[in-house]
């Protein structure tokens, strides 16, 4: 299908808008679409696909293009990433564009330095080399260059997974059970499932995120705290695992993030969830519950590098200095949350990062400073839930191995 000059111009304008990295890419793209309401659904789909392809492959594209001009980069994305031919682009090409594009195509397969070829900042490529062997590093980086599938979690308070899969299939969706999570459904493509979300039958949630909830393993009548609840994806999962019984607190220091939980909670049908905003991790609400909680989940703020298939802008937005800053914050949050756990209770520390400085190192420092806690066994918890996945005492998920986002979770048991 031929590309119109207006489409090419809009795509270039979107590149220019999003690559300022003033906000997350999805927010930036939403702002761009609001400012360009004349764009139809087809145009928005075309632009969104192009923008995220650019963000995934920005470093190699700009190196081979030998320019940062958004117009030329839009052409480069359409040819290299989207497989468009010169014939498709001909209606939108000037004579100089045609000459440039032919030269770009001749360079497309030129060898590139490893970090450039894998489209990572040099510092992140080096950090991965410190954490993983060369084969794993390359495989992980390569996995990040493809978009993630759409994973759903069925709301078992409303229907069973098999019934949800059958219902989705009857509406023409290509849906199948996820390999590990007993609540997960993987849907191919980017279909509109708004009706399913609106009535609470499903939530969009990566399978890796679901598995973290099974590591927490809340029981029906437990007192549970999701300490960094955000918009509440894991909160709703925990509430469902508790079968809407017990008491589940959703804490967060951001009222704006917690506000996003409100409509989701209403759709879920859960009655055991209690959102509460905190002034900080030492809030009086935390102190009042000290030593009373059976299960505490700390889904800590992190670089988010495990989610680069979905959020490719993170690798360009996060500086190397963020890793040390976040690890210090993670330890402080984990330490504060640990005061909630009663003897015999469980603290689960989780991130969607793949860097040891945010994962194993934080846990090691915490255990060194908190003798009342000992390392538990995440794989044993998954086995008790009938989940056939053993990554060792900690949950360590990698996109190229487990085909979900990268996640880490450690069980810290209080004696």
C-alpha positions in Angstrom: 0.0 0.0 0.0 1.4 3.4 -1.0 2.4 5.8 1.7 1.0 9.3 1.3 3.2 12.4 1.9 0.8 13.5 4.7 1.3 10.2 6.5 5.1 10.6 6.2 5.0 14.1 7.5 2.8 13.1 10.5 5.2 10.2 11.3 8.2 12.5 11.2 6.4 15.1 13.4 5.6 12.3 15.9 9.3 11.3 16.0 10.3 14.9 16.8 7.6 15.1 19.5 8.3 11.8 21.3 12.1 11.8 21.2 12.4 14.7 23.5 11.7 12.1 26.2 10.1 14.7 28.4 7.4 12.1 29.2 7.0 8.3 28.7 6.5 7.5 25.0 2.9 6.4 25.3 2.0 9.7 27.1 3.9 11.7 24.5 2.1 9.9 21.7 -1.2 10.5 23.3 -0.4 14.2 23.6 0.6 14.3 19.9 -2.7 12.7 18.9 -4.7 15.1 21.0 -2.9 18.0 19.2 -3.7 16.4 15.8 -7.3 15.4 16.1 -7.7 15.3 12.3 -5.7 12.0 12.2 -8.0 9.0 11.7 -7.7 5.6 13.3 -5.6 4.2 10.4 -3.2 7.2 10.6 -2.9 6.8 14.4 -2.1 3.1 14.0 0.4 3.8 11.3 2.1 6.5 13.5 2.1 4.4 16.7 3.7 1.4 15.0 6.4 3.6 13.4 7.2 5.5 16.6 7.7 2.4 18.6 9.7 0.8 15.9 11.9 3.9 15.9 12.3 3.8 19.6 13.3 0.1 19.7 15.9 0.6 16.9 16.8 4.2 17.4 20.6 3.9 17.8 21.2 1.6 14.8 18.8 3.5 12.6 20.4 6.9 13.3 23.9 5.4 12.8 23.0 3.9 9.4 20.9 6.8 8.4 23.8 9.2 9.2 21.3 11.8 10.3 18.8 12.7 13.0 16.5 14.4 10.6 13.0 13.1 11.5 11.8 13.0 7.9 14.7 10.8 6.7 14.4 8.7 9.8 10.7 8.1 9.1 11.8 6.8 5.7 14.4 4.6 7.3 11.9 3.1 9.7 9.4 2.4 6.9 12.0 0.6 4.8 14.1 -1.3 7.4 11.6 -2.0 10.1 8.2 -2.0 8.3 9.5 -3.6 5.1 8.1 -0.9 2.8 9.5 -0.8 -0.8 10.6 2.2 -2.8 7.5 1.7 -4.9 5.3 2.0 -1.8 7.1 5.2 -0.8 7.3 6.7 -4.3 4.3 9.0 -4.0 5.8 10.7 -0.9 9.4 10.9 -2.1 11.2 14.0 -3.5 14.1 13.5 -5.9 16.6 14.0 -3.1 14.7 11.6 -0.8 14.9 9.0 -3.5 18.7 9.4 -3.8 19.2 9.4 0.0 17.0 6.3 0.5 18.8 4.3 -2.1 22.1 5.1 -0.3 20.6 4.2 3.0 19.4 0.8 1.7 23.0 0.1 0.5 24.2 0.7 4.1 21.4 -1.2 5.9 23.4 -4.4 6.4 26.7 -2.8 7.3 28.4 -4.3 10.4 27.9 -2.3 13.6 29.5 -2.3 17.0 27.7 -4.7 19.4 25.9 -2.1 21.5 24.7 -0.2 18.4 23.6 -3.4 16.6 21.6 -4.4 19.7 20.2 -0.8 20.0 21.3 -0.2 23.6 23.2 2.7 25.3 26.9 1.7 25.7 26.6 1.8 29.5 23.6 -0.6 29.6 25.3 -3.0 27.2 28.3 -3.1 29.5 26.2 -3.6 32.6 24.5 -6.5 31.0 27.9 -7.9 30.2 28.8 -7.8 33.9 25.6 -9.6 34.8 25.3 -12.3 32.1 27.4 -14.3 29.7 27.8 -13.1 26.1 25.1 -15.5 24.7 22.5 -14.5 27.3 23.3 -10.8 26.9 22.9 -10.9 23.1 19.7 -13.1 23.3 18.1 -10.7 25.9 19.0 -7.6 23.9 17.6 -9.2 20.7 14.4 -10.1 22.5 13.9 -6.5 23.4 13.8 -5.5 19.7 10.4 -7.2 19.1 7.1 -5.9 20.5 5.6 -7.8 23.3 2.4 -9.8 23.0 -0.8 -8.8 24.7 -1.3 -10.7 28.0 -4.5 -10.8 29.9 -5.4 -12.0 33.4 -8.8 -13.5 33.7 -10.8 -12.2 36.7 -11.8 -15.5 38.3 -14.4 -13.8 40.5 -16.4 -13.5 37.2 -15.4 -16.4 35.0 -12.9 -19.3 34.5 -10.0 -19.0 32.1 -11.2 -21.7 29.7 -14.5 -19.9 29.4 -12.7 -16.6 28.7 -10.5 -18.2 26.0 -13.6 -19.8 24.4 -15.4 -16.4 24.6 -12.5 -14.5 23.0 -12.2 -17.1 20.3 -15.9 -16.9 19.5 -15.4 -13.2 18.8 -12.5 -13.9 16.4 -9.6 -13.3 18.8 -6.5 -15.6 18.6 -6.3 -16.4 22.3 -4.5 -19.1 24.2 -3.5 -20.0 27.7 -0.1 -18.6 28.9 2.5 -21.3 29.6 2.9 -20.6 33.3 0.3 -18.4 35.0 -3.0 -20.4 35.5 -4.8 -17.1 35.1 -3.1 -15.8 32.0 -4.3 -15.5 28.4 -2.1 -14.5 25.5 -3.8 -12.7 22.6 -2.0 -12.3 19.3 -1.9 -8.8 17.6 -3.4 -5.7 19.1 -7.1 -6.3 19.1 -9.7 -4.1 20.8 -10.9 -5.9 23.9 -12.5 -2.8 25.5 -15.8 -4.6 26.2 -14.0 -7.4 28.1 -12.1 -4.9 30.2 -15.1 -2.6 30.8 -17.1 -5.3 32.6 -14.2 -6.6 34.6 -13.8 -10.0 33.0 -10.1 -9.5 32.2 -7.3 -7.1 33.0 -4.3 -6.4 30.8 -1.4 -7.8 32.7 1.9 -9.4 31.6 2.3 -13.1 32.6 5.5 -12.2 34.5 3.6 -9.7 36.7 1.0 -12.4 37.4 3.6 -14.9 38.5 4.8 -12.4 41.1 1.4 -12.6 42.7 1.7 -16.3 43.0 5.0 -15.9 44.8 3.3 -13.7 47.4 0.8 -16.5 47.8 -1.8 -14.7 50.0 -4.3 -16.9 51.8 -8.0 -16.1 52.0 -8.2 -14.5 55.4 -4.7 -12.9 55.5 -3.9 -9.3 56.1 -2.0 -8.2 53.0 -0.3 -5.0 51.9 0.7 -4.1 48.4 3.2 -1.4 49.5 3.9 0.2 46.0 0.5 -0.5 44.5 0.5 2.2 41.7 -2.5 1.7 39.4 -3.2 -1.6 41.2 -2.5 -4.4 38.6 -0.9 -6.7 41.2 -3.3 -5.5 43.9 -6.3 -6.8 41.9 -4.5 -10.1 41.3 -3.8 -10.5 45.0 -7.4 -9.7 45.9 -8.6 -12.3 43.4 -6.2 -14.9 44.9 -7.7 -14.1 48.3 -11.2 -14.7 46.8 -12.2 -11.2 48.0 -11.7 -12.3 51.6 -9.3 -11.0 54.2 -8.1 -7.5 54.1 -5.8 -6.0 51.4 -4.3 -2.6 51.6 -3.1 -0.8 48.5 -0.5 1.8 49.5 1.3 4.3 47.3 2.9 7.7 47.8 1.2 8.9 44.6 -2.5 9.8 44.8 -2.6 10.1 41.0 -1.4 6.5 40.5 -3.9 5.2 43.1 -6.7 7.1 41.5 -6.2 4.9 38.4 -7.0 1.9 40.7 -10.5 3.2 41.5 -12.4 2.3 38.3 -10.5 -0.9 37.9 -11.4 -1.9 41.5 -15.1 -1.1 40.7 -15.0 -3.3 37.6 -13.3 -6.2 39.5 -16.1 -6.9 41.9 -13.6 -7.2 44.8 -14.7 -6.0 48.2 -11.5 -6.7 50.2 -9.2 -4.0 48.7 -8.6 -0.7 50.6 -6.5 1.9 48.8 -4.6 4.4 51.0 -2.2 7.2 49.9 1.0 7.6 52.0 2.9 10.8 52.6 6.1 8.7 52.6 7.2 5.2 53.4 7.2 6.0 57.1 3.6 7.3 57.2 1.6 6.8 60.3 -0.7 4.4 58.4 2.4 2.2 58.1 3.3 2.5 61.8 -0.3 1.6 62.9 0.0 -1.8 61.1 3.6 -2.6 62.2 4.0 -6.3 62.9 0.4 -7.2 62.0 0.6 -8.2 58.3 0.8 -11.7 56.9 2.0 -10.8 53.4 3.7 -7.7 52.1 4.6 -7.1 48.5 7.1 -4.4 47.6 6.9 -4.0 43.8 9.7 -1.4 44.0 10.2 1.6 41.6 13.0 0.5 39.2 14.5 1.2 35.8 11.9 -1.0 34.2 14.4 -2.5 31.8 12.6 -5.8 31.9 9.8 -4.2 30.0 11.8 -2.8 27.1 9.7 -4.7 24.6 6.7 -2.6 25.7 8.5 0.6 26.8 11.6 0.9 24.5 12.0 4.6 25.4 13.2 3.6 28.9 16.6 2.6 27.6 17.1 6.2 26.2 15.4 8.0 29.1 17.2 6.3 32.0 20.7 7.5 32.7 23.3 5.2 34.2 23.2 7.3 37.4 19.5 6.2 37.9 20.6 2.7 38.8 22.5 3.7 42.0 19.8 6.2 42.9 17.0 3.6 42.5 18.9 0.9 44.4 19.3 3.2 47.4 15.6 4.1 47.2 14.6 0.4 46.8 16.5 -0.6 50.0 14.8 2.3 51.9 11.3 1.2 50.8 12.0 -2.4 51.5 13.3 -1.7 54.9 10.2 0.5 55.8 7.8 -2.2 54.4 9.5 -4.9 56.4 8.2 -3.3 59.7 4.7 -4.4 58.7 5.5 -8.1 58.6 4.5 -10.2 61.6 6.5 -13.1 62.9 6.0 -16.0 60.5 4.9 -13.6 57.8 6.4 -13.0 54.3 7.9 -10.0 52.5 8.2 -10.3 48.7 10.6 -7.9 47.0 10.0 -7.5 43.2 11.1 -5.4 40.3 10.7 -5.4 36.5 14.4 -4.9 36.1 17.1 -7.4 35.0 20.0 -5.7 36.6 21.5 -7.3 39.8 22.1 -3.9 41.4 18.3 -3.5 41.6 17.6 -7.1 42.4 20.0 -9.5 44.2 22.2 -6.7 45.6 19.3 -5.0 47.2 18.1 -8.2 48.8 21.7 -9.0 50.0 22.0 -5.6 51.7 18.6 -6.0 53.3 19.3 -9.4 54.7 22.7 -8.3 56.0 20.9 -5.5 58.0 17.8 -7.4 59.1 18.6 -10.6 60.9 14.9 -11.4 61.6 14.5 -12.2 57.9 15.8 -15.1 55.8 15.7 -16.0 52.1 12.7 -18.1 51.2 12.2 -20.2 48.0 10.2 -18.6 45.2 10.1 -21.7 43.1 8.7 -23.7 46.0 5.8 -21.2 46.1 5.2 -21.6 42.4 5.2 -25.4 42.7 2.6 -25.2 45.5 0.4 -23.3 43.0 0.9 -26.0 40.4 3.1 -23.7 38.2 5.9 -25.7 36.4 8.6 -23.1 36.6 11.9 -23.3 38.6 14.3 -20.4 38.3 15.9 -21.1 41.7 15.2 -19.5 45.1 14.4 -16.2 43.4 12.0 -15.7 40.5 14.1 -14.5 37.6 12.2 -14.1 34.3 13.8 -13.1 31.0 11.9 -12.3 27.8 14.0 -14.6 25.5 13.6 -17.6 27.9 10.1 -17.2 29.4 8.5 -15.0 26.7 7.2 -12.5 29.2 8.6 -9.3 30.6 11.7 -9.5 32.7 10.9 -9.8 36.4 12.7 -10.5 39.7 11.1 -11.5 43.0 12.6 -12.7 46.3 10.7 -14.2 49.2 12.0 -12.8 52.5 10.5 -14.8 55.4 10.3 -13.4 58.9 11.2 -15.8 61.7 
